[in-house]
């Protein structure tokens, strides 16, 4: 038996297919302009913990329901079991239809951004300069539960998200506040920038701790204004993505900074 969904966005055609016989999920997309096709196949165990894709949250929800019906619990490792318990005991009807949390601005001149929690996941709402809004998939509910929001939020908002997620889980899930993402006191996190260059500073990479978020990027010979991206402290913890290679020597120092900023929860 195969179940599939098709959708289009940004001039790209997508197809997601659940194959019961192979117990796999096939994700493919075709660019309308070039007709180039790309395809990946994942086991249902990999999908359970999360894959990198543009699958709409509502379709992902239907896929997860199929995965829960057909996955073999005894084959799951510890991490997969955590995600399995989350999905198995989650009652989406106990989550708000839509509640917004205003993110902390990375740059003051940016327009307002919001994270909107729904029964299907987190959407990232961009407010454009003309006042119109753009909504994008941002995060699955299980990733929000274990890893925290990808964008920095005020402490009261992070506490509210933890409260809402825990309230939507049946007691049999056996999760507590300590199983969710940790809370950080941003005021205790210093601003530290680490750089690496092989050519005397003409080009290179940087990894920056910015109190309420982590910024990663680089610069080229055209100037030090090269592009980069950011993520919240919660999402960066504990793997500290980007702190590898030449930056690995700073990992222990950064871990100390962050560990001392974790808020104790009882």
Secondary structure, 3 states (H helix, E strand, C coil): CEEEEEEEECCEEEEEEEECCCCEEEEEEEECCCCCEEEEEEEHHHHHHCCCCCCCHHHHHHHHHHHHHHCCHHHCCHHHHHHHHHHHHECHHHCCCCEEEEECCCCCCCCCEEEEEECCEEEEEEECCCCCEEEEEEECHHHHHHHCCCCCECHHHHHHHHHHHHHCECHHHCCCHHHCCCCECHHHCCEEEEEECCCCCCCEEEEEEECCEEEEEEEECCECCCCEEEEEHHHHCCCCCCCCHHHHHHHHHHHHHHHCCECCCC
